[in-house]
Amino acid sequence: MSASTLSGLIAASAERLKQAGVAFGHGTLNAFDEAVWLVLWRLGLPLDTDLDEVAEQTVTPEQQVVCAALIEERIATRKPAAYLTQEAWLQGVSFYIDERAIVPRSLIAEVLADGTIDAWLSDQTKQVLDLCTGNGSLAVLAALAWPEVHVTGADISDDALAVAAINVARHELQERVKLEHSDGLSALQGPFDLILCNPPYVCQASMDALPAEYRAEPALALAGGTDGMDFVRQLFKDAPSRMSEQAILVLEIGNEIEHFMAAFPELEVAWLDTSSGNEEVLLITREALLSL
């Protein structure tokens, strides 16, 4: 297939990525989808372009060159594509991103979008905390999902908070989303009716085995200690005093369920269904946390 057509250029780019053995997981899961993203972005075409309609569109030699250069940059640097395009998408919402913050991909976004946790909330849910907010994506999505709430996005990283400020302004939510510097909950008073948290939870063995694309992200946002539960242990100690009586905590732990269960064997939790199964995001009541 000739690279002189859009479909041919995408196919050639996908094959190059596949041959180079790059790792995915920062917005795409395979070489073809990543090639589509990078080629469309480089050519200034909408990312939701119907490929069937433009498959035979002619691509000039100059366009082939700039697209090939971007693909080679992706391979040489091993940076996630989102850092190259400075844009990431979560639940159909666009966010600015750069190397100062982790690429947004939290499964908590799914339970916000599909209403999974709405039954646990009430008209008294007014104050929401997005702890470890990173680029602010979950804080923004929470504010968009519930127009009546006020959201605090907190992070220990001033760099990440600077990126989050860009996204809060981008979505014109400055009146309802405020950003705070805090090491865990230490600088936050509450009380919060809902806490969302996608913490650093990657265990040391997994950190040591991460592909280069993940090592390109701030380690502070990933590394959770020997068993991945260092941040979570402190969170569970501190959270009840920052939660209203009927408050809930929604926590992402990724692939660390075995370590989570070993650390908190008696804790009563509700596991939430996501596209990655029902062992990566959980919901905990304040009452359950008080039992620890």
N, C-alpha and C positions, 0 to 999 in steps of 0.2 A: 504494500500500500504506500503510495507516494506521500511524502511529507508536504507536498505542495497543496494539499487540501487540509482542512481543519481536522477531519477525522483521522487522516493519515499522520498528521503532526502529533495528535494526542496519542495515537497508537505507538508511534516511534518513541515518544517521551516516556510512556509507560514501560516500554520494553527496556529503555535505558535505566530507569529507576529500579526495575526488577533485577536487571543484571548487576547493578551496583550493590544490591542487598541493603538498601536503606530500610529503616524501621518506621512503622506507621503508628497511629494511635493518637494523633493530635488534631483530629478533625476528619481524618480518613482512615480506612482500614486496609487499603490495597493500592497497588501501583497505578491502576487505571484511574481511580477516583482522585488520587493525588495529581496525576498528570492533567486531568480535566481542570482541577482547581488552578494549578499553576499556569497552564496555557491560557485559559480564559482570562485569568487576572492579568497576565502579561500583555494580552491583546486588548485589554480594556472592555471585554465582553461581560455581561451579567453572569454571575455564577449559576443562575437558574436557567441559563440558555437551553432551549430544547435542542439537543445534539442532533436529533434526526433531521431537524429543519435546516441545520447549517453544516451538515456533514461534508458536503461537496464544496463548501465555500473555499475560494482560492486563498492560499496563504503565500504572501510574497517572500522572496529570499531573505529580505531584511527581517521580516517577522519570524521566519524560521531561525535566524541567527540569534535574535534576542531571546526567543523561547528556549533554544538550546543552551544559551548562556545561563538562564535561570535554573534549568534542570541541573546543569553542571555545578552551579553554586549550591543547590540543595544537596548534591552528592558530596561535594568537597568539604563543605562546612558541617554537614550532618545536623544543621539547624532544622527544627520543625518548620514546615511550610508557613505556618501562621506567623513566625518571626520574620520570614522573608516578605510576606505580603502585608504584615502589620494589621492583620484582621483575622478574627475568629468568629465563628457562628455557634450559638447555643440556643436550641429550640427556635431556630429561625430568626434569632435576634443577632444583629451584628455588633461586635465589640472590637475596640482598638486593643492591640497587644504588642508588646515588645519584650526584649530579654529581661526587663526588670521584674517581670511577674510570670508565674506559671501559665501555660496555655490553658484556657478554660475548657473543661470537659466534664465537669462534675455531673454525676447521675442524679444529684439532688435537683438539678434543673428539670428533669423529667417529672418528678413528683410534685413540683410546683406547677408545671404546665398542665398535667392531667388531673389535677385535683385530688390526688391520692390522700393528702393529709388534711383536706378541707374539713372532713368529719371530726377531726380532733380540735378544730378551731371554733371560735364563736365570735359574736359581735363585740366581745371584750378583747379580742386580739388586736391590739393597737401598736404595740412596740415589738419590732422584729430585729434580731441581731444576726448578721452574717459574720461569723467569726472565722478568721483566716480568709478574708475576703479576696485577697489576690488582686486581680484586675477589676473587681467589683461586679462581676457578672451576676452572681446569685443575688446580691443586694438589689441590682437593677431589676432582675426578673421578679423578685418578690414585690418590689414596688409596682411593677406593671401588673402583676397578678392580683394584687389587693390594693386598689386605689385609696382605700381609707386608712392604710397603715403608715407608720413612720419607720424607717429602716436605719439601723446603724451598721456600717461596714467597718470592721476592725481588723488590723493586721500589725504584726511586729515590724514589718518591713516598710520603711518610708518610701523606698523605691516602688514597691507594689501599690502603696496608697496614692502615689503620684499618677500611676497608670489608672487606678480606679477613679480618680478625680476626672480624668479625661472622659471616661465612660459615663459617669454621672452627669456631666455637662452635656455630653453627646446626646443623651436621652432626656435632657431637660428636667432632671429630677432633683435639682439642688434643694428644692423646698422640702422634700420628703426623705432624702437620703443624705445622712451625714457620715463622715469618715473620721475614724479615731485611731490613733496609734496606741496599741496595747499588746503586751506580752501575755497571750492568753486572755483571761478575764481580769487580769490584775488592775487595769486602769478603768474598768467599766463598772458602773454602779447598778444599772438596771432599775427596777425589775423589768425583765423582758417576758413577753407572752409566748414567744417562739424564738428558739435559737437554731440557726442553720450552721453547720460546721463541716467543711471538707478539710480536715487537718493534715499535717504531715503524718502519714501512717505507714510509710514503706519501711519494712524491717531491714536490718543491716545486710543480711544475705541477699535480699532482693536489690538493695542499693548497689551492692558490689557487682551485680549482674546486669544492671541497666544498660540498654543500648545508648549510643552516643547522643541520639536525639533527646533522650530524657536527661542525660547529664548536661545538656545545653541549658536546662532550666535551673532556676535557683534551687540549690539543694535544701535550703531552709524550708521550702514549701513541700518537700518530699520526705526527708529523713525523719523517721520516728523512733530511732533508737534500736536496740538489739532485737526487740520483738515488735517494733512499730507502735507500741502503745504508750510511749512516754508522755506525749502531749495529752492523750485521752485520759490517762490516770489523773493528771492535774485538773483537767477540765471537769471530770466527774466530781472531784472534791469541791471545786469552786462554784459549779453551776447552780446548785440549789439556792444559794444565797443571792443569786442574781436573777432568779426566776419568780414570776408571779405564781400564785397557788396552783392554778390549773395549767401552767405552762408545759410545753413539750420541747424536747431537743431532737433534732433530726441530724443524724451523723452518718458520714460516709467512711467506710473502712476498707474499700476496695477488695483486694484478694486476701486480706488478713483475718478472715473469720476464725481460723484455728487459733491464732494468737489472741484474738479478742475473747473468744470463749474460754481460753485458758486463763486469761487475766481477770475475767469477770464471770465466773461460772454460775453464780447465783442471781445475776441481774436479770430482771424481767424486761424484755424488749419486744418490740413488734418489728418484724422484718418486712420491708416494703419491696414490692415488685418493680423491677426496672428492666430495661432492654438487656442488661447483663445478668439477669436472674434475680433471686430474692435473698442473696447473702452478702450484699455489698452496701446497702443503705438501711439504717434502722431508726426506729423512733423510740424514745424513752420519755416517760413522764417524770415530773419533779418528784412525785411520790416514790417512784422506783429508785431514783438516785439517792433519796434520803435513807433508803434501806441498806445502802452499802456500808 
